[in-house]
Amino acid sequence: MQVEHLPLEGPLLLTPKVLGDDRGYFLESWNRRRFAEALGIAEAELPTFVQDNQSRSSRGVLRGLHYQVDPEPQAKLVRCVAGEIFDVAVDLRRDSASFGQWTGARLSGTNHRQLWVPVGFAHGFLTLSDTAEVLYKTVGYWNRACERSLRWNDPAISIDWPVADLEGLEPLLTGKDAEAPTLAVALAAGDVFSEAMP
């Protein structure tokens, strides 16, 4: 597995080794030992994945920016198994030098990349292909009381979403995501993190 450290401390871009021939391919999408090595921690210290989620989205669908606060924060290991998305993590660790900054990567069914989104980050993605199937493992169960959202186009974060790839389509959001608070509102409400876990 190739491990790429992104500009923000915490998120990682993981690319598995793909073994293929004219019959197809094989890859190892999850290996506990290798994942612990990628995070630079002992396997015994690795947080436990407790839930697997899958979504299917049409072109232009933008999901996010989502996160969960205490007592049930979530970390996510995200991959796109069909189609292509632009996947984003936003640093919400108040004491971080990169607070309010973002990093992103294209994940697709052909590049097999995975984005590790640690606790302390909001997550979202934009669907670039006609449809996209996204799978993600979570540390922490979904908990409605802990669920929070950030405005996808908050100028204070200024995510460079590749909307030009949509060829004139506007991003499609749920009403809740379209009306999500800005980073300034989340910070004033205390809906950010002081530090992140692995």
C-alpha positions, 0 to 999 in steps of 0.5 A: 500500500502506498501512503501519501501524506497530504498538506494537512496533518492527519488525513492520508491518501492510501493507494492499495497495490493492484494485481491485474491481468487480462482476466481482471484484478485483485486488491486488498482494500483493508488490512489492519496491520498495514493501516496501523503502519500507515498511521504510525501507531501500534496495531493495538492502539488502532481505533476500531471500525464499528460501521460500514456505510455505502452510498450511491449518488448521481452526477453533481450530488454533493454530500457534506460537509459532515462530522460528529462531535463528542461523545461519539465523534467519527473517523472515516476511511472512504473509497469510491468503488464505481465512478469518481468523486472529489473527496474533501476533509476540513480541519476542525481542530481549534488548536491546529495550525491548519484550522479551517483549511481543507485537503481533497483528492479524486477517488474513483473505481479505477484509481482505488484510492482511499482517504483517511478522515480522522476525528477532528475533520469534517468530510464531504464529496462531490460526484463527478461521474454519472453515478458513484458508489462510495463505501466508508468504514467508520470509527464511531457509530452514527449518532443523530445527537452528535451529527453536525454539518458545515456549509459546503461553500463557506468562503472562510474555508474556500474549497476549490470544488471541481464544479467545472467538471459538471459541465454546467450542472449546479451541485445538488444538496439536501436542504439540510446541507444547503443550510448548514452553518458556516465555520464561524457559527460552528466555532461560536457554538463550540461545535469544533474539536480541541484535538484529534484522535488517530 
